[in-house]
Every structure is written in structure tokens, then in C-alpha cells.
Amino acid sequence: MVSSESFKCSLDEDCGFLHSCIEEMCFHKSLSASQPIEYLGSALIVLMSTLANSTGIGGGEIMVPLLILLFFFETHLAIPLSLMLMLGSSFINTALKIPNRHPTVDRPLINYDIVSFTLSPLLLGSTSGVLINRIIPDWLILTLITILLFYLTIKITIKALDTKANQGKSIPRRLSMNATISDNNEQIIYPGIESRIFPIKVCMEIFSVYGFGLLCVYIRGDNKAQSLIGIEYCSLEYWLLIVFRAGVLVLICVFKIRFMMKSTQDMINTNYQFAHDIKWNAKNILILTGVGFVGGLGVGLLGIGGGAILNPALVYLGIRNDVAQATAQTMVLLISSATLFQYSFAGMIYGDYAIWFFLLAVIGASAGTWGICSLVEKYQKKYLPELILAVVLGIATLATPTYVISTIVNGLNYHKFQYGFMDYCKS
């Protein structure tokens, strides 16, 4: 386990609230010695998870400030714990969506082809995020989170107001931006069926890439975990394995791009109806690749689930909102678990808190998916959870920079402020 601070201590008082000084290093106390403020924090985590999941986002953007302000975790250690919350939320949401079918085509609701394609850029982004997270100072991470909170506050407020204004109105669904218009004299080829819950070939591709990413981390080791083949932390072999893993993922991504573009062209040649599928041209592939990398970067660097980035991108590309949400949640499940695996090898996860937060997220996500969504449908108040979440995000947007400023002032007063980048090999 890594310490919460990089500065030496002699007494518990040197470490601050909820921390103890052990062998001249500050460590967060165990879950068994919980304080009243942590009970409040646990209740708020369930509430925020409920609201976030009822509105279609994971809520990682609000969880990091909660873990810092109410559980007093140091920023770099709050991020892996936030990912544990995202793992719990995405786990229950994906489990609930797996049996569901596409509303208009006989296929699974989750688009496994998109998951397979996006996994490589997600893994590339998350690894980059983990590496960067371990060298940049707290204030920079929190500044980025504040910007993201501000963006989401505006976005969800607008969404809530639009939902309220359109309540009761019948809005025709817009056709995919990638739909093709066929000549009436030509035979239209409609999307093929997929009767199985798990398309075997695509799922094997997904777990092969996922397994390769985890195996490389396991072979490489880290500062708190021995390498499977004896590679020393921060040695030349350590960095070469990181580069090798990235290179293979890039090659997989290139192969998938060529395959998808060829498949799209074959579909066009057979007059395929693209109303429920994306036409994979260079623009759309570039968008999804970039969004996948940025989403993975956000997961590794800031502890967000990535759903707030992935879901809108899929909708923009022409995927139905329900399919986009289910597909994005599946991607969040895979990438949050893979990123947690990397953080665990760095010794940056408190096991007791991680299990507790996972259970809280499962409870909150279940309440949001089953309870809140059912209530808003029954009483036709779809905008209320969105509006409440927007208010909470707004409060967090104000509270987070306030915390940053107070931390900087206290750090400067006690000569404990880390304003520059850290040495990765000493992290």
C-alpha cells in the first residue's frame, strides 16, 4: 500500500484527519475505524450513484470530490477508489442489459462489434492516464476534474430543461446520420439477425484483447508487485514492455479499422440498409478511435467511468440511445476493471474501502436503474433526477476549486505543497 503523502511524519497529528503515521509515513485508516462523516459520505455515494445511473452516466466525476472531501483520501488514491465505484455501477448495469434485445432488430442490445473495436484505444488511453496520474500534482488533477464538472453541469442542466419542455410531446426519432437511401427499384438488404446473447466470435476477440492487456501488466510488474519474469521496476525492459503492449494494441486497432471499412463497403455493394448500423467511413472511425482514447485517458487519469464521453459519441454516430447506453456501460466495465488492475499493481488501492465502495455502487446503480427510472416513467417527471444531479454537480464544481485553493494555502504554509511533476520511478 502506498502512503497518502510523500512527506515524512513523526506523529499522527502530522498526517491530518483519518490518517495515521506508520513508520514515518502517513496512511489512511482502515474501514473498521469509520467516523460519522464517512457514514454521511457512504449515504451520499449511494444517492449520487442512484441519480447518476438514472440519467445515463456513471457519476465518476462527482465521486472523486466526494472521496476527497468526506473520506479525506489524497487525490491520487481517490481516483482508483472512484474506479471501484464505476466498476460496481457498470457491473450491475451491464448484467441487467445483457439479456435485452435490440428494439427493432433481432440482435443483442449491446453492440459487441463497437465494444471490440473501441477496446484497443480505451486500453491505450487508460494506460497513458495511469502513467500520467502518477507524476502530475494534485492541483492539476483537481483542476481538470473541475473543468469536467462545469461542462457536465451545463450539459445536464440543458438536458433536464429540454426534457421538461418536451414532456408529453411526441418527437419522431431521427434516422441515423449514416443511413443510406436506396433506389426503390433495388432490393434492400436488411440487417442480419443474431439470436445468441453473446456473439461467440466477437466476444472471443474482446476477451483476447482484454486478456492480452492484463497479461502484459502482470508480466511487467510494478513498484508494489513483482514481475512474473523478474523485470525490475523502471528498468529498460519495463519500459520496452509498455511500448510493446502499446504497439500491439495499435496494430489490432489498425486491423479492425481495415476490417470494418471493408465490411461497410461490402454492405454498400449489396444495398444494405444502414438505419440501425454505423457506416464505417474514415470520419466515423476517426471519431470513435479518438473518443475511445480520450475516454480511456479520463478513466486512468481522473477516475471517471467514461460513459459521459462514450455515450454521446455513439449517439452522435447514429446509434439509438438505449443501445448506446448499454454499449457504453459494457465498455466502462471492461476499461475500469483493466485500469484497476494496473492501480492494484502500483499498490494504490485500499482493499477494505474498495470492496465497500463496490457494494455501495451496486446498491445505488440498482436503485437508479430499477427504482428511479420506474418512478419517473410512472409520474412522467423524467427531468427531476437530471435537475437534481445538475444542482449537485454545480455544488461540486464550486467546492472542488475551493478545496484546491485551501490545500495550496495550507501546503505553502507548512512547506508541504507539491506544485511540480513527480518522478515516476519514485512514486
KOLMI-351198 format. One line per 4 residues: number of its first residue (from 0); their letters; for each residue x, y, z of C-alpha. Coordinates in steps of 0.02 Angstrom, whole numbers. Example, Ala and Ser with C-alpha at 12.3 -4.5 7.8 and 13.67 -1.06 7.14 Angstrom:
// residues 2
0	AS	615:-225:390 | 684:-53:357
END
This chain:
// residues 427
0	MVSS	0:0:0 | 67:172:-44 | 61:312:83 | -60:457:68
4	ESFK	78:586:74 | 255:591:9 | 316:687:162 | 386:607:320
8	CSLD	291:614:484 | 328:580:667 | 154:593:746 | -24:554:688
12	EDCG	-61:741:701 | 63:772:561 | -45:672:441 | -215:753:463
16	FLHS	-391:687:494 | -425:500:464 | -239:466:440 | -105:385:548
20	CIEE	83:397:550 | 161:224:523 | 349:207:503 | 363:393:466
24	MCFH	235:384:326 | 53:440:326 | -79:308:289 | -267:320:282
28	KSLS	-350:225:424 | -445:62:393 | -631:50:359 | -658:-36:527
32	ASQP	-624:129:616 | -755:228:520 | -803:403:577 | -978:485:568
36	IEYL	-926:589:418 | -890:428:323 | -1067:366:358 | -1130:527:280
40	GSAL	-1010:502:134 | -1072:323:107 | -1253:381:103 | -1209:518:-22
44	IVLM	-1117:393:-132 | -1273:285:-142 | -1380:439:-179 | -1261:506:-312
48	STLA	-1244:334:-391 | -1434:319:-397 | -1456:489:-480 | -1310:468:-599
52	NSTG	-1365:298:-660 | -1545:355:-682 | -1482:489:-802 | -1365:376:-901
56	IGGG	-1193:425:-833 | -1083:332:-709 | -1050:479:-594 | -861:461:-577
60	EIMV	-845:649:-599 | -936:679:-433 | -864:529:-340 | -683:591:-337
64	PLLI	-729:754:-248 | -838:654:-125 | -694:536:-84 | -577:683:-57
68	LLFF	-693:798:41 | -786:671:150 | -667:522:161 | -509:628:159
72	FETH	-417:522:31 | -269:600:-55 | -312:640:-236 | -205:506:-318
76	LAIP	-280:373:-204 | -459:435:-227 | -452:402:-413 | -433:210:-405
80	LSLM	-571:203:-273 | -682:306:-388 | -650:175:-522 | -708:41:-399
84	LMLG	-873:136:-388 | -881:142:-578 | -847:-44:-584 | -993:-79:-467
88	SSFI	-1112:32:-566 | -1061:-36:-736 | -1065:-215:-672 | -1248:-208:-620
92	NTAL	-1300:-106:-773 | -1213:-224:-894 | -1282:-378:-805 | -1458:-307:-823
96	KIPN	-1434:-262:-1007 | -1350:-423:-1067 | -1513:-521:-1091 | -1602:-374:-1175
100	RHPT	-1630:-371:-1363 | -1622:-230:-1488 | -1796:-149:-1502 | -1807:-159:-1692
104	VDRP	-1680:-290:-1748 | -1659:-469:-1686 | -1489:-447:-1605 | -1420:-409:-1429
108	LINY	-1450:-234:-1360 | -1262:-217:-1329 | -1166:-184:-1490 | -1018:-301:-1463
112	DIVS	-937:-251:-1629 | -916:-74:-1564 | -851:-139:-1397 | -723:-246:-1489
116	FTLS	-663:-102:-1596 | -655:27:-1455 | -567:-84:-1328 | -392:-57:-1400
120	PLLL	-398:134:-1397 | -478:125:-1224 | -334:19:-1158 | -206:134:-1239
124	GSTS	-289:286:-1160 | -310:209:-987 | -127:155:-977 | -73:329:-1029
128	GVLI	-189:401:-896 | -118:290:-759 | 60:337:-806 | 19:524:-809
132	NRII	-82:514:-647 | 71:454:-552 | 177:604:-600 | 62:756:-605
136	PDWL	21:857:-447 | -146:851:-356 | -195:1028:-402 | -183:991:-588
140	ILTL	-291:834:-574 | -423:929:-475 | -419:1073:-598 | -457:953:-740
144	ITIL	-598:874:-638 | -670:1048:-602 | -673:1087:-788 | -761:921:-822
148	LFYL	-886:954:-681 | -925:1126:-752 | -954:1051:-926 | -1068:914:-858
152	TIKI	-1165:1038:-751 | -1206:1141:-905 | -1242:988:-1012 | -1357:900:-888
156	TIKA	-1448:1063:-845 | -1486:1091:-1029 | -1540:909:-1046 | -1656:924:-894
160	LDTK	-1736:1084:-961 | -1758:1006:-1134 | -1837:851:-1057 | -1958:959:-957
164	ANQG	-2003:1065:-1109 | -2032:911:-1219 | -2129:814:-1087 | -2287:742:-1162
168	KSIP	-2236:786:-1340 | -2214:653:-1472 | -2045:677:-1552 | -2006:573:-1707
172	RRLS	-1845:479:-1696 | -1710:547:-1809 | -1638:423:-1931 | -1455:381:-1914
176	MNAT	-1339:509:-1989 | -1263:362:-2080 | -1424:292:-2155 | -1424:258:-2341
180	ISDN	-1568:296:-2458 | -1595:158:-2583 | -1667:162:-2756 | -1846:98:-2747
184	NEQI	-1811:-19:-2892 | -1670:-105:-2798 | -1688:-241:-2669 | -1645:-181:-2494
188	IYPG	-1539:-297:-2386 | -1592:-279:-2203 | -1483:-310:-2050 | -1449:-493:-2014
192	IESR	-1509:-574:-1854 | -1403:-631:-1707 | -1505:-748:-1598 | -1368:-781:-1470
196	IFPI	-1347:-674:-1315 | -1157:-674:-1340 | -1094:-673:-1521 | -954:-801:-1500
200	KVCM	-826:-734:-1625 | -837:-552:-1571 | -838:-595:-1385 | -681:-701:-1410
204	EIFS	-598:-551:-1492 | -647:-440:-1346 | -580:-556:-1212 | -422:-595:-1311
208	VYGF	-376:-410:-1318 | -431:-384:-1137 | -330:-535:-1079 | -177:-478:-1177
212	GLLC	-184:-307:-1093 | -192:-383:-918 | -59:-514:-955 | 66:-380:-1007
216	VYIR	37:-287:-843 | 57:-449:-746 | 220:-491:-836 | 285:-313:-817
220	GDNK	251:-294:-631 | 259:-127:-541 | 334:-43:-390 | 222:-141:-269
224	AQSL	206:-304:-368 | 342:-419:-431 | 358:-454:-616 | 311:-630:-671
228	IGIE	479:-646:-759 | 586:-539:-643 | 581:-372:-735 | 639:-233:-620
232	YCSL	529:-81:-593 | 577:64:-707 | 711:-39:-796 | 737:-34:-984
236	EYWL	640:-197:-1001 | 496:-121:-901 | 477:23:-1024 | 504:-88:-1177
240	LIVF	359:-198:-1122 | 247:-45:-1105 | 296:7:-1282 | 271:-171:-1347
244	RAGV	97:-179:-1271 | 51:-10:-1347 | 119:-62:-1517 | 17:-223:-1520
248	LVLI	-141:-128:-1470 | -111:-2:-1611 | -89:-145:-1736 | -250:-226:-1676
252	CVFK	-338:-59:-1696 | -271:-38:-1874 | -325:-215:-1918 | -500:-183:-1850
256	IRFM	-512:-19:-1948 | -470:-106:-2112 | -591:-247:-2075 | -735:-129:-2031
260	MKST	-709:-17:-2182 | -705:-170:-2297 | -863:-240:-2215 | -951:-74:-2238
264	QDMI	-903:-67:-2421 | -967:-245:-2447 | -1132:-194:-2366 | -1147:-42:-2478
268	NTNY	-1116:-152:-2630 | -1261:-265:-2578 | -1377:-117:-2545 | -1377:-147:-2357
272	QFAH	-1496:-43:-2251 | -1390:57:-2125 | -1534:126:-2021 | -1477:27:-1868
276	DIKW	-1290:19:-1902 | -1146:140:-1921 | -1072:164:-2093 | -887:146:-2053
280	NAKN	-804:280:-2159 | -642:369:-2114 | -731:509:-2020 | -833:396:-1907
284	ILIL	-687:281:-1870 | -577:430:-1826 | -711:497:-1709 | -736:332:-1617
288	TGVG	-549:298:-1606 | -515:470:-1534 | -662:460:-1415 | -604:288:-1357
292	FVGG	-428:351:-1320 | -490:508:-1232 | -617:408:-1133 | -482:285:-1078
296	LGVG	-368:431:-1034 | -506:503:-924 | -530:335:-838 | -345:315:-797
300	LLGI	-305:496:-759 | -462:564:-674 | -556:410:-614 | -711:443:-718
304	GGGA	-808:298:-792 | -801:363:-970 | -987:343:-1002 | -1013:531:-1009
308	ILNP	-890:535:-1155 | -929:371:-1244 | -1120:377:-1239 | -1142:548:-1326
312	ALVY	-1015:497:-1458 | -1111:339:-1502 | -1274:436:-1511 | -1191:564:-1624
316	LGIR	-1133:424:-1740 | -1314:368:-1759 | -1336:231:-1628 | -1502:226:-1534
320	NDVA	-1490:300:-1359 | -1536:137:-1270 | -1409:38:-1373 | -1277:174:-1345
324	QATA	-1303:170:-1156 | -1292:-20:-1146 | -1138:-24:-1258 | -1051:117:-1164
328	QTMV	-1084:33:-995 | -1004:-128:-1060 | -851:-31:-1114 | -843:56:-944
332	LLIS	-850:-114:-857 | -702:-179:-958 | -594:-24:-950 | -624:17:-767
336	SATL	-578:-162:-716 | -422:-160:-826 | -369:8:-754 | -399:-51:-575
340	FQYS	-285:-199:-613 | -145:-77:-654 | -176:29:-498 | -177:-127:-389
344	FAGM	-4:-173:-452 | 53:1:-402 | -16:-28:-226 | -136:118:-240
348	IYGD	-297:32:-183 | -360:13:-4 | -442:-159:-12 | -572:-137:126
352	YAIW	-633:29:59 | -631:-39:-120 | -750:-183:-76 | -863:-65:24
356	FFLL	-874:61:-118 | -909:-77:-245 | -1059:-134:-141 | -1121:45:-120
360	AVIG	-1111:72:-308 | -1208:-89:-343 | -1345:-32:-223 | -1352:143:-297
364	ASAG	-1348:85:-478 | -1485:-44:-444 | -1594:89:-362 | -1564:209:-508
368	TWGI	-1597:80:-643 | -1747:-5:-563 | -1820:119:-440 | -1794:296:-502
372	CSLV	-1819:256:-686 | -1982:167:-647 | -2044:311:-540 | -2005:446:-667
376	EKYQ	-2090:344:-803 | -2244:319:-693 | -2261:502:-642 | -2191:575:-805
380	KKYL	-2056:675:-714 | -1904:623:-814 | -1820:790:-789 | -1815:784:-597
384	PELI	-1666:664:-574 | -1571:761:-707 | -1610:928:-624 | -1560:865:-451
388	LAVV	-1398:793:-520 | -1361:957:-608 | -1379:1051:-442 | -1262:927:-355
392	LGIA	-1135:940:-495 | -1145:1130:-481 | -1108:1121:-294 | -961:1004:-327
396	TLAT	-899:1123:-462 | -889:1260:-331 | -825:1150:-189 | -682:1069:-284
400	PTYV	-584:1227:-329 | -616:1291:-152 | -532:1134:-86 | -389:1155:-211
404	ISTI	-357:1334:-154 | -363:1289:32 | -245:1142:2 | -121:1253:-89
408	VNGL	-126:1384:51 | -103:1253:188 | 33:1166:91 | 129:1327:65
412	NYHK	111:1372:250 | 181:1205:306 | 304:1187:160 | 217:1028:101
416	FQYG	146:1087:-65 | 186:981:-218 | 171:1104:-361 | 278:1017:-491
420	FMDY	283:849:-577 | 342:697:-479 | 471:566:-526 | 376:414:-590
424	CKS	511:293:-534 | 498:359:-356 | 308:362:-349
END
